[in-house]
Amino acid sequence: MKVSILTFNPFSENTLILSDETGECVIVDPGMMSEGDNARFSGFIEEKGLKPVKILQTHLHLDHVFGLKYVTERYGLEAVAHKDDLHLIEMHRDYAYNFGIVVQSDPPCPTILIEEGDVVTFGNTQLKALHIPGHSLGSLAYYNEKDKILIAGDVLFRGSVGRTDLPGGDHGSLISGIINKLMVLPDDVVVYPGHGPSTTIGEEKLHNPYL
């Protein structure tokens, strides 16, 4: 599985495109906010000759769903998310306003709901869903065991962890989930977070001050 990163919006959110040798791809957390962002995103898809088949949400905070309406309409896809985050869609405009951002409408609500342990497939690739609440109630990570890749969303970052001061946040639950579900993975698993650079499980075991 190959991971491509496009960074969008004032929060420097990592929109990920996961692809494999079949040419099928999955869009993770579309964060585009403008026509220019949309053109850059679709231009990348077309340049690489990829076929989007799924939209995966690690969670539904505003910076991870700014581009959700565009990708659902452009590619005719429904979004996958955890049920415990669905209420954030209804709060999208209010959240955006709190950050001085005016949006005209809420993103579409994800209609495909997954739980801990569910497996998402595309092409020849499998991703296992790991439910790790604490940053948000429905935060998910997606693990590809074959290629040792973890899509971490805002659960785990290089040298840090997700903030827990937003509604639904809980620091104890977040740290417990990271230790019990992520730190048990092999040290050479590459971690792709929702913001900032990639890291590895081994690196975070050694150097992450929150763990």
N, CA and C of each residue as an Amber inpcrd file, in Angstrom:
protein
   633
   0.8360000  -1.1880000   0.0000000   0.0000000   0.0000000   0.0000000
   0.8770000   1.2450000   0.0000000   0.5460000   2.2000000  -0.8300000
   1.2720000   3.4600000  -0.8920000   0.4370000   4.5650000  -0.2510000
   1.0920000   5.4370000   0.4940000   0.4250000   6.5600000   1.1510000
   0.9370000   7.8610000   0.5500000   0.0210000   8.6500000  -0.0010000
   0.3610000   9.9780000  -0.5180000  -0.3050000  11.0230000   0.3670000
   0.3890000  12.1170000   0.6260000  -0.0920000  13.1400000   1.5560000
  -0.2480000  14.4660000   0.8380000  -1.4400000  15.0510000   0.9560000
  -1.6990000  16.4050000   0.4860000  -2.1830000  17.2030000   1.6940000
  -1.5380000  18.3260000   1.9730000  -1.8680000  19.1030000   3.1700000
  -2.7140000  20.3170000   2.8000000  -3.8270000  20.4800000   3.5160000
  -4.7870000  21.5430000   3.2070000  -5.2240000  22.3040000   4.4600000
  -5.8760000  23.4260000   4.2330000  -6.6130000  24.2680000   5.1800000
  -5.7150000  24.8990000   6.2500000  -6.2510000  25.8970000   6.9830000
  -5.4320000  26.6210000   7.9620000  -4.8860000  25.7550000   9.0860000
  -5.4380000  24.5490000   9.2530000  -4.9810000  23.6580000  10.3130000
  -3.8640000  22.7230000   9.8380000  -3.4100000  22.8900000   8.5970000
  -2.3720000  22.0300000   8.0080000  -2.7140000  20.5570000   8.1930000
  -3.9060000  20.2150000   7.7410000  -4.4220000  18.8490000   7.8780000
  -3.9210000  17.9680000   6.7430000  -3.4990000  16.7620000   7.1000000
  -3.0130000  15.8060000   6.1100000  -4.1750000  15.0130000   5.5200000
  -4.4900000  15.2870000   4.2710000  -5.4300000  14.4640000   3.5200000
  -4.6220000  13.3440000   2.8730000  -4.9730000  12.1040000   3.1660000
  -4.1990000  10.9620000   2.6940000  -4.8960000  10.2600000   1.5390000
  -4.1160000   9.7930000   0.5990000  -4.6230000   8.9740000  -0.4930000
  -3.8830000   7.6430000  -0.4300000  -4.6200000   6.5890000  -0.1410000
  -4.0490000   5.2480000  -0.0290000  -4.3210000   4.5010000  -1.3210000
  -3.2990000   3.9100000  -1.9030000  -3.4660000   3.2190000  -3.1750000
  -2.6230000   1.9540000  -3.2030000  -2.9520000   1.0560000  -4.1300000
  -2.1130000  -0.1230000  -4.3280000  -1.9510000  -0.4030000  -5.8150000
  -1.4030000  -1.5550000  -6.1320000  -1.0330000  -1.8730000  -7.5110000
  -2.2320000  -2.0060000  -8.4420000  -3.4410000  -2.1030000  -7.8910000
  -4.6300000  -2.2180000  -8.7390000  -5.0690000  -0.8770000  -9.3080000
  -4.5640000   0.2160000  -8.7450000  -4.9960000   1.5520000  -9.1540000
  -6.1650000   2.0780000  -8.3520000  -6.8020000   1.2020000  -7.5510000
  -7.8650000   1.6920000  -6.6700000  -7.2490000   2.4840000  -5.5270000
  -8.0080000   3.4590000  -5.0190000  -7.4990000   4.2490000  -3.9040000
  -8.6110000   4.6120000  -2.9360000  -8.1840000   4.9370000  -1.7350000
  -9.0730000   5.3810000  -0.6660000  -8.6640000   6.7910000  -0.2730000
  -9.6530000   7.6590000  -0.0960000  -9.4250000   9.0310000   0.3470000
  -9.6590000   9.0830000   1.8520000  -8.6780000   9.5380000   2.6050000
  -8.7980000   9.6250000   4.0590000  -8.8350000  11.0860000   4.4890000
  -9.9140000  11.4720000   5.1500000 -10.0500000  12.8060000   5.7560000
  -9.8350000  13.9530000   4.7630000 -10.7140000  14.0970000   3.7740000
 -10.5450000  15.1780000   2.7950000 -10.6850000  16.5530000   3.4480000
  -9.6180000  17.3590000   3.3630000  -9.6060000  18.6390000   4.0670000
  -9.6060000  19.8640000   3.1810000  -9.9400000  19.6840000   1.8990000
  -9.8720000  20.8130000   0.9680000 -10.9250000  21.8750000   1.3110000
 -10.5450000  23.1550000   1.1550000 -11.4490000  24.2390000   1.5160000
 -11.8030000  25.1720000   0.3640000 -11.1060000  25.0790000  -0.7500000
 -11.2960000  26.0470000  -1.8280000 -11.3330000  25.3420000  -3.1740000
 -11.7140000  26.0950000  -4.2060000 -11.7030000  25.5360000  -5.5580000
 -10.2720000  25.1550000  -5.9590000  -9.3120000  25.9490000  -5.5220000
  -7.9230000  25.6220000  -5.8070000  -7.4900000  24.3250000  -5.1440000
  -7.9260000  24.1360000  -3.8850000  -7.6310000  22.8800000  -3.1850000
  -8.2460000  21.7000000  -3.9300000  -9.5050000  21.8710000  -4.3450000
 -10.1980000  20.7860000  -5.0450000  -9.4770000  20.4280000  -6.3470000
  -9.0350000  21.4510000  -7.0670000  -8.3390000  21.2200000  -8.3290000
  -7.0130000  20.5130000  -8.0850000  -6.3200000  20.9100000  -7.0480000
  -5.0470000  20.2540000  -6.7170000  -5.2650000  18.7890000  -6.3590000
  -6.3050000  18.5260000  -5.5830000  -6.5970000  17.1520000  -5.1790000
  -6.9530000  16.2850000  -6.3850000  -7.9280000  16.7260000  -7.1650000
  -8.3570000  15.9300000  -8.3110000  -7.2640000  15.8220000  -9.3660000
  -6.4490000  16.8600000  -9.4830000  -5.3330000  16.7970000 -10.4170000
  -4.3480000  15.6960000 -10.0410000  -4.1290000  15.5360000  -8.7460000
  -3.2400000  14.4680000  -8.2820000  -3.8270000  13.1010000  -8.6130000
  -5.1220000  12.9320000  -8.3470000  -5.7970000  11.6550000  -8.6410000
  -5.6650000  11.3150000 -10.1240000  -5.9200000  12.3100000 -10.9660000
  -5.8800000  12.0750000 -12.4100000  -4.4550000  11.8390000 -12.9040000
  -3.5160000  12.5990000 -12.3690000  -2.1220000  12.4440000 -12.7860000
  -1.6000000  11.0410000 -12.4850000  -2.0030000  10.4930000 -11.3440000
  -1.5410000   9.1740000 -10.9410000  -2.3990000   8.0460000 -11.5300000
  -3.4980000   8.3990000 -12.2100000  -4.3550000   7.3890000 -12.8070000
  -5.0790000   6.5370000 -11.7880000  -5.4810000   7.1420000 -10.6710000
  -6.1160000   6.4000000  -9.5870000  -7.6340000   6.4020000  -9.7060000
  -8.2460000   5.3930000  -9.1140000  -9.7010000   5.2740000  -9.0890000
 -10.1780000   5.2820000  -7.6390000 -10.7490000   6.3910000  -7.1550000
 -11.2590000   6.4260000  -5.7780000 -12.4450000   5.4810000  -5.6020000
 -12.3830000   4.6540000  -4.5690000 -13.4640000   3.6890000  -4.3170000
 -14.0660000   3.8260000  -2.9240000 -13.3920000   4.5340000  -2.0140000
 -13.9110000   4.7050000  -0.6590000 -13.4130000   6.0160000  -0.0720000
 -14.1970000   6.5410000   0.8800000 -13.7710000   7.6710000   1.7060000
 -13.7620000   7.1880000   3.1460000 -12.6180000   7.2730000   3.7980000
 -12.5120000   6.8860000   5.1990000 -12.2780000   8.1230000   6.0500000
 -13.0170000   8.2180000   7.1430000 -12.8080000   9.2980000   8.1080000
 -12.2060000   8.7160000   9.3740000 -11.0750000   9.2890000   9.7930000
 -10.5390000   8.8950000  11.0910000 -11.3960000   9.4910000  12.2040000
 -11.9320000  10.6690000  11.9580000 -12.8880000  11.3160000  12.8630000
 -13.5210000  12.4630000  12.0910000 -14.4370000  13.1850000  12.7420000
 -15.2340000  14.1590000  11.9990000 -15.0660000  15.5890000  12.4900000
 -13.9230000  15.9240000  13.0740000 -13.6480000  17.3270000  13.3790000
 -13.5720000  18.1360000  12.0860000 -13.8570000  19.4300000  12.1880000
 -14.0840000  20.2570000  11.0080000 -12.9390000  20.2200000  10.0120000
 -11.6910000  20.2320000  10.4740000 -10.5590000  20.3010000   9.5450000
 -10.3760000  19.0190000   8.7340000 -11.0260000  17.9410000   9.1570000
 -10.9110000  16.6560000   8.4570000 -12.0980000  16.3900000   7.5260000
 -13.0620000  17.3010000   7.5050000 -14.2490000  17.0880000   6.6570000
 -14.5570000  18.2760000   5.7440000 -13.6880000  19.2790000   5.7040000
 -13.9560000  20.4340000   4.8520000 -14.1880000  20.0200000   3.3940000
 -13.4840000  18.9990000   2.9310000 -13.6070000  18.5810000   1.5380000
 -14.5370000  17.4120000   1.3130000 -15.2800000  17.0220000   2.3400000
 -16.1070000  15.8200000   2.2290000 -17.2200000  15.9680000   1.1930000
 -17.8400000  17.1240000   1.1550000 -18.9110000  17.3520000   0.1760000
 -18.3700000  17.2310000  -1.2460000 -17.2050000  17.8070000  -1.4710000
 -16.6220000  17.7710000  -2.8190000 -16.3270000  16.3420000  -3.2630000
 -15.6750000  15.5570000  -2.4160000 -15.2780000  14.2150000  -2.8630000
 -16.4730000  13.2770000  -2.9850000 -17.4950000  13.4440000  -2.1250000
 -18.6670000  12.5820000  -2.2620000 -19.3920000  12.8640000  -3.5760000
 -19.4860000  14.1420000  -3.9350000 -20.1800000  14.5000000  -5.1730000
 -19.3250000  14.2190000  -6.4110000 -18.0380000  14.5130000  -6.3330000
 -17.1650000  14.3390000  -7.4970000 -16.9980000  12.8650000  -7.8750000
 -16.8850000  12.0080000  -6.8520000 -16.5720000  10.6080000  -7.1300000
 -17.7300000   9.6510000  -6.8230000 -18.8720000  10.2030000  -6.3950000
 -20.0450000   9.3630000  -6.1650000 -19.8530000   8.3470000  -5.0580000
 -19.1860000   8.7520000  -3.9780000 -18.8680000   7.8330000  -2.8910000
 -19.5390000   8.2630000  -1.5930000 -19.7520000   7.2970000  -0.7080000
 -20.2410000   7.5710000   0.6350000 -19.0830000   7.4570000   1.6110000
 -19.1640000   8.1870000   2.7030000 -18.0690000   8.2010000   3.6700000
 -18.2720000   7.1470000   4.7500000 -17.1480000   6.6460000   5.2460000
 -17.1050000   5.6580000   6.3220000 -16.6150000   6.3490000   7.5910000
 -17.3210000   6.1380000   8.7090000 -16.9130000   6.7480000   9.9740000
 -17.4840000   5.9330000  11.1330000 -17.1220000   6.3300000  12.3500000
 -17.6740000   5.7110000  13.5580000 -18.8990000   6.4840000  14.0120000
 -19.9030000   5.7820000  14.4730000 -21.1840000   6.4050000  14.8310000
 -21.0520000   7.4620000  15.9300000 -20.0770000   7.3130000  16.8040000
 -19.9660000   8.2320000  17.9380000 -19.5050000   9.6310000  17.5510000
 -19.1070000   9.8130000  16.2860000 -18.6920000  11.1400000  15.8280000
 -19.7350000  11.8270000  14.9510000 -20.8410000  11.1790000  14.6740000
 -21.8010000  11.7350000  13.7160000 -22.3620000  13.0760000  14.1620000
 -22.4750000  13.2860000  15.4760000 -23.0180000  14.5570000  15.9740000
 -22.1500000  15.7490000  15.5820000 -20.8710000  15.5000000  15.2730000
 -19.9780000  16.5980000  14.9130000 -20.3440000  17.2240000  13.5770000
 -21.0060000  16.4680000  12.7140000 -21.4440000  17.0190000  11.4290000
 -22.4710000  18.1300000  11.6710000 -23.3880000  17.9040000  12.5900000
 -24.4070000  18.9100000  12.8930000 -23.7990000  20.1580000  13.5230000
 -22.6500000  20.0180000  14.1560000 -22.0030000  21.1320000  14.8320000
 -20.9480000  21.8110000  13.9620000 -20.8130000  21.3610000  12.7180000
 -19.7190000  21.7950000  11.8600000 -19.6540000  23.3120000  11.6970000
 -20.7790000  23.9270000  11.3680000 -20.7740000  25.3710000  11.1240000
 -20.4290000  26.1620000  12.3850000 -20.9580000  25.7010000  13.5290000
 -20.6560000  26.3840000  14.7850000 -19.1800000  26.2450000  15.1510000
 -18.6430000  25.0480000  14.9710000 -17.2190000  24.8320000  15.2320000
 -16.3730000  25.7440000  14.3480000 -16.7190000  25.7900000  13.0650000
 -15.9590000  26.6160000  12.1270000 -16.0140000  28.0810000  12.5400000
 -17.1930000  28.5410000  12.9360000 -17.3590000  29.9410000  13.3390000
 -16.4730000  30.2740000  14.5400000 -16.3140000  29.3070000  15.4600000
 -15.4630000  29.5260000  16.6280000 -14.0090000  29.7790000  16.2410000
 -13.6220000  29.2980000  15.0620000 -12.2600000  29.5120000  14.5680000
 -12.2080000  30.6420000  13.5400000 -13.2970000  31.4030000  13.4300000
 -13.3370000  32.5170000  12.4980000 -13.5150000  32.1090000  11.0520000
 -14.0390000  30.9090000  10.8290000 -14.2390000  30.3840000   9.4800000
 -15.7310000  30.3060000   9.1880000 -16.1560000  30.8730000   8.0740000
 -17.5640000  30.8480000   7.6920000 -17.7490000  29.7990000   6.5990000
 -18.6000000  28.8220000   6.8680000 -18.9410000  27.8110000   5.8600000
 -20.4290000  27.9100000   5.5740000 -20.8110000  27.5830000   4.3610000
 -22.1900000  27.7720000   3.9340000 -23.1090000  26.6170000   4.3020000
 -22.5520000  25.4280000   4.4750000 -23.3910000  24.2640000   4.7600000
 -22.5820000  23.2060000   5.4930000 -23.3070000  22.2610000   6.0910000
 -22.6420000  21.1520000   6.7520000 -22.1860000  20.1300000   5.7140000
 -21.1230000  19.3820000   5.9910000 -20.7310000  18.2890000   5.1030000
 -21.8060000  17.1970000   5.1400000 -21.8290000  16.3070000   4.1420000
 -22.7670000  15.1890000   4.1930000 -22.4190000  14.2600000   5.3450000
 -23.4230000  13.6920000   5.9680000 -23.1930000  12.7940000   7.0920000
 -22.7610000  11.4190000   6.5760000 -21.6810000  10.8540000   7.1090000
 -21.2830000   9.5080000   6.6950000 -22.4240000   8.5040000   6.8870000
 -22.5590000   7.6050000   5.9540000 -23.6650000   6.6380000   5.9750000
 -23.1910000   5.2080000   6.1860000 -21.8750000   4.9800000   6.1190000
 -21.3310000   3.6450000   6.3550000 -20.5960000   3.6830000   7.6920000
 -21.1130000   2.9550000   8.6630000 -20.5810000   3.0120000  10.0200000
 -19.7880000   1.7530000  10.3370000 -18.6070000   1.9380000  10.9200000
 -17.7830000   0.7940000  11.2740000 -17.3860000   0.8630000  12.7370000
 -17.0020000  -0.2910000  13.2620000 -16.6620000  -0.4360000  14.6680000
 -15.2580000  -1.0170000  14.8060000 -14.8240000  -1.1160000  16.0460000
 -13.5600000  -1.7580000  16.3760000 -13.4590000  -3.1310000  15.7140000
 -12.3570000  -3.3680000  15.0260000 -12.0960000  -4.6720000  14.4400000
 -12.6380000  -4.8920000  13.0510000 -13.5000000  -3.9850000  12.5720000
 -14.0100000  -4.1300000  11.2050000 -12.8590000  -3.9800000  10.2100000
 -12.9680000  -4.6820000   9.0810000 -11.9320000  -4.6440000   8.0490000
 -12.4680000  -3.9400000   6.8120000 -11.7290000  -2.9400000   6.3600000
 -12.0580000  -2.1940000   5.1440000 -11.1360000  -2.6940000   4.0390000
 -11.6930000  -2.9630000   2.8560000 -10.8770000  -3.4640000   1.7590000
 -10.9710000  -2.5470000   0.5420000  -9.8800000  -2.4910000  -0.2090000
  -9.8760000  -1.8740000  -1.5410000  -8.7470000  -2.5240000  -2.3200000
  -8.9450000  -2.7280000  -3.6090000  -7.9230000  -3.3950000  -4.3960000
  -7.5040000  -4.6990000  -3.7380000  -6.2030000  -4.8480000  -3.5220000
  -5.6700000  -6.0200000  -2.8240000  -5.3050000  -5.7140000  -1.3740000
  -5.8520000  -4.6540000  -0.8390000  -5.4190000  -4.1290000   0.4560000
  -6.5030000  -4.2510000   1.5170000  -6.0830000  -4.5450000   2.7470000
  -6.9900000  -4.6010000   3.8850000  -6.5320000  -3.6270000   4.9730000
  -7.5020000  -2.9640000   5.5810000  -7.2520000  -2.0560000   6.6920000
  -8.1590000  -2.4500000   7.8510000  -7.5800000  -2.6370000   9.0160000
  -8.3600000  -2.9720000  10.2080000  -8.6390000  -1.7090000  11.0090000
  -9.9000000  -1.5120000  11.3730000 -10.2930000  -0.3330000  12.1410000
 -10.0100000  -0.5350000  13.6250000  -9.3820000   0.4580000  14.2380000
  -9.1110000   0.4650000  15.6770000  -9.8060000   1.6810000  16.2800000
 -10.7570000   1.4550000  17.1690000 -11.4910000   2.5570000  17.8020000
 -10.7160000   3.0300000  19.0230000 -10.2420000   4.2820000  18.9640000
  -9.4420000   4.8420000  20.0540000 -10.0120000   6.2000000  20.4320000
 -11.0510000   6.2270000  21.2630000 -11.6490000   7.5010000  21.6710000
 -10.7080000   8.2820000  22.5820000 -10.9940000   9.5670000  22.6950000
 -10.1950000  10.4240000  23.5670000  -9.9330000  11.7690000  22.9290000
  -9.5600000  11.7660000  21.6480000  -9.4920000  13.0250000  20.8930000
 -10.8990000  13.4200000  20.4850000 -11.6370000  12.4610000  20.0010000
 -13.0840000  12.5780000  19.8090000 -13.6830000  11.2380000  20.2110000
 -14.9940000  11.2070000  20.3710000 -15.6360000   9.9650000  20.8290000
 -15.4860000   8.8390000  19.8130000 -15.4630000   9.2010000  18.5300000
 -15.4400000   8.1840000  17.4880000 -14.1430000   8.0950000  16.7280000
 -13.0410000   8.4990000  17.3270000 -11.7590000   8.4780000  16.6210000
 -11.3530000   7.0490000  16.2550000 -10.9240000   6.8970000  15.0040000
 -10.4740000   5.6110000  14.4850000  -9.0480000   5.7210000  13.9620000
  -8.3040000   4.6390000  14.0710000  -7.0570000   4.4530000  13.3420000
  -7.2650000   3.2560000  12.4300000  -6.5150000   3.2000000  11.3420000
  -6.6360000   2.0970000  10.3830000  -5.2610000   1.4510000  10.2000000
  -5.2090000   0.1300000  10.4110000  -3.9290000  -0.5740000  10.3880000
  -3.8530000  -1.5530000   9.2240000  -2.7950000  -1.4140000   8.4340000
  -2.4910000  -2.3520000   7.3630000  -1.3510000  -3.2420000   7.8470000
  -1.7010000  -4.4600000   8.2430000  -0.7130000  -5.3660000   8.8390000
   0.3350000  -5.8100000   7.8270000  -0.0750000  -6.0690000   6.6030000
   0.8340000  -6.5830000   5.5830000   1.9930000  -5.6230000   5.3290000
   1.7020000  -4.3650000   5.1600000   2.7390000  -3.3770000   4.8460000
   3.2090000  -2.5910000   6.0610000   2.6590000  -2.9260000   7.2400000
   3.0470000  -2.2790000   8.4950000   2.8810000  -0.7590000   8.4110000
   1.6480000  -0.3650000   8.1190000   1.3010000   1.0550000   8.0180000
   0.1060000   1.3370000   8.9110000   0.1950000   2.4020000   9.6940000
  -0.9080000   2.8300000  10.5580000  -1.3520000   4.2240000  10.1520000
  -2.6390000   4.3640000   9.8420000  -3.2390000   5.6720000   9.5900000
  -3.8370000   6.1230000  10.9150000  -3.2140000   7.1130000  11.5500000
  -3.5090000   7.4020000  12.9550000  -4.4830000   8.5440000  13.1890000
  -4.8440000   9.3100000  12.1460000  -5.7100000  10.4560000  12.3860000
  -5.0780000  11.3830000  13.4000000  -5.8870000  11.8890000  14.3380000
  -5.3690000  12.7860000  15.3680000  -5.2010000  12.0770000  16.7100000
  -5.0290000  10.7620000  16.6620000  -4.7950000   9.9880000  17.8840000
  -3.3410000  10.1120000  18.3230000  -2.4200000   9.8660000  17.3930000
  -0.9910000   9.8440000  17.7060000  -0.2250000  10.6620000  16.6790000
   0.6810000  11.5080000  17.1700000   1.5410000  12.3120000  16.3150000
   3.0090000  12.0120000  16.6270000   3.8840000  12.5380000  15.7990000
   5.3070000  12.4380000  16.1020000   5.6140000  13.2870000  17.3310000
   5.9380000  12.6230000  18.4230000   6.2800000  13.3150000  19.6590000
   5.1050000  13.8830000  20.4170000   3.8840000  13.5170000  20.0570000
   2.7240000  14.0840000  20.7290000   1.5140000  13.1570000  20.5630000
   0.4110000  13.5780000  21.1390000  -0.8520000  12.8630000  20.9930000
  -1.9510000  13.8870000  20.7120000  -3.1320000  13.4140000  20.3740000
  -4.2290000  14.3050000  20.0540000  -4.6770000  15.1520000  21.2420000
  -5.1390000  16.3550000  20.9560000  -5.6440000  17.2230000  22.0200000
  -6.9360000  16.6340000  22.5840000  -7.1870000  16.8690000  23.8470000
  -8.3630000  16.2920000  24.5030000  -9.2050000  17.3520000  25.2030000
  -9.0000000  18.6210000  24.8240000  -9.7400000  19.7020000  25.4580000
 -10.9790000  20.1180000  24.6650000 -11.3160000  19.3720000  23.6260000
 -12.5300000  19.6350000  22.8570000 -13.6700000  18.7840000  23.4050000
 -14.9290000  19.1370000  23.1050000 -16.0540000  18.3350000  23.5820000
 -15.8940000  16.8630000  23.1970000 -16.0830000  15.9790000  24.1600000
 -15.9260000  14.5520000  23.9160000 -14.5170000  14.0560000  24.1500000
 -13.5870000  14.9700000  24.4480000 -12.2050000  14.5740000  24.6780000
 -12.0000000  13.9770000  26.0570000 -11.0640000  13.0490000  26.1630000
 -10.7480000  12.4250000  27.4480000  -9.3110000  11.9180000  27.3890000
  -8.4220000  12.5720000  28.1190000  -7.0000000  12.2540000  28.0240000
  -6.6950000  10.8300000  28.4770000  -7.3230000  10.4010000  29.5550000
  -7.0710000   9.0550000  30.0670000  -7.4520000   7.9810000  29.0680000
  -8.6090000   8.1480000  28.4270000  -9.0530000   7.1760000  27.4230000
  -8.1140000   7.1510000  26.2230000  -7.6540000   8.3400000  25.8190000
  -6.7540000   8.4220000  24.6660000  -5.4420000   7.6910000  24.9470000
  -4.8170000   7.9910000  26.0680000  -3.5330000   7.3700000  26.3990000
  -3.6910000   5.8590000  26.5620000  -4.7620000   5.4380000  27.2140000
  -5.0170000   4.0070000  27.3830000  -5.1640000   3.3110000  26.0430000
  -5.9120000   3.9310000  25.1280000  -6.1110000   3.3450000  23.8120000
  -4.8160000   3.2490000  23.0260000  -3.9950000   4.2990000  23.1030000
  -2.7090000   4.2960000  22.3920000  -1.8080000   3.1890000  22.9170000
  -1.7200000   3.0810000  24.2460000  -0.8260000   2.0850000  24.8460000
  -1.3110000   0.6620000  24.5500000  -2.6110000   0.4320000  24.6770000
  -3.1420000  -0.9310000  24.5650000  -3.3740000  -1.3910000  23.1310000
  -3.5520000  -0.4480000  22.2000000  -3.8680000  -0.8530000  20.8300000
  -2.7860000  -0.4880000  19.8130000  -2.0070000   0.5640000  20.0860000
  -0.9920000   0.9870000  19.1240000   0.4210000   0.6040000  19.5450000
   0.7480000   0.7770000  20.8080000   2.1060000   0.4670000  21.2540000
   2.4050000  -1.0250000  21.2710000   1.4030000  -1.8500000  21.0430000
   1.6180000  -3.2950000  20.9420000   1.9510000  -3.7110000  19.5070000
   1.8770000  -2.7830000  18.5620000   2.2130000  -3.0750000  17.1760000
   3.7390000  -3.1310000  17.0180000   4.2290000  -3.7620000  15.9400000
   5.6850000  -3.8340000  15.7380000   6.3390000  -2.4570000  15.6830000
   7.5710000  -2.3730000  16.1500000   8.2800000  -1.1030000  16.2170000
   8.4550000  -0.4420000  14.8550000   8.5280000  -1.2620000  13.7790000
   8.7820000  -0.6840000  12.4560000   7.5180000  -0.2920000  11.7020000
   6.3740000  -0.3210000  12.3590000   5.1450000   0.1770000  11.7430000
   5.2750000   1.6800000  11.5280000   5.0210000   2.1290000  10.3040000
   5.0890000   3.5620000   9.9820000   3.7430000   4.2000000  10.2920000
   3.7670000   5.3000000  11.0170000   2.5630000   5.9930000  11.4610000
   2.3730000   7.2620000  10.6430000   1.1970000   7.3810000  10.0060000
   0.8480000   8.5890000   9.2630000  -0.2580000   9.3250000  10.0280000
   0.0700000  10.4470000  10.6620000  -0.9150000  11.1900000  11.4540000
  -1.7140000  12.1850000  10.6260000  -2.7160000  12.7760000  11.2660000
  -3.5720000  13.7470000  10.6020000  -2.9440000  15.1190000  10.4510000
  -1.8410000  15.3480000  11.1340000  -1.0870000  16.6010000  11.0310000
   0.3840000  16.2720000  11.2360000   1.2570000  16.9820000  10.5400000
   2.6850000  16.8320000  10.7650000   3.2940000  15.6160000  10.0940000
   4.5810000  15.3610000  10.3930000   5.3300000  14.3110000   9.6980000
   4.9980000  12.9160000  10.2020000   5.3870000  11.9260000   9.4080000
   5.2040000  10.5330000   9.7990000   6.2150000  10.1590000  10.8720000
   5.9860000   9.0140000  11.5050000   6.8820000   8.5090000  12.5420000
   6.7790000   6.9860000  12.5420000   7.3000000   6.3480000  13.5490000
   7.1450000   4.9000000  13.6980000   6.7000000   4.5900000  15.1210000
   6.1380000   3.4110000  15.2910000   5.7300000   2.9870000  16.6280000
   6.9530000   2.9360000  17.5480000   8.0590000   2.4010000  17.0620000
   9.2620000   2.3210000  17.8800000   9.7710000   3.6730000  18.3290000
   9.7250000   4.6420000  17.4100000  10.1570000   5.9990000  17.7410000
   9.3030000   6.5940000  18.8480000   8.0010000   6.3720000  18.7780000
   7.1010000   6.9410000  19.7950000   7.2470000   6.2270000  21.1330000
   7.5280000   4.9290000  21.1070000   7.7790000   4.2200000  22.3640000
   8.9660000   4.8300000  23.0970000   9.9810000   5.2120000  22.3470000
  11.2110000   5.7220000  22.9530000  11.1360000   7.1830000  23.3510000
  10.4520000   8.0040000  22.5260000  10.6260000   9.4430000  22.6620000
   9.3490000  10.2550000  22.9030000   8.1800000   9.6480000  22.8140000
   6.9580000  10.4300000  22.9960000   6.7530000  10.7110000  24.4920000
   6.8090000  11.9870000  24.9080000   6.7310000  12.2940000  26.3480000
   5.3730000  11.9850000  26.9660000   4.3310000  11.8860000  26.1520000
   2.9950000  11.6050000  26.6660000   2.8000000  10.1270000  26.9880000
   3.7290000   9.2920000  26.5300000   3.5830000   7.8510000  26.7330000
   4.5920000   7.3030000  27.7300000
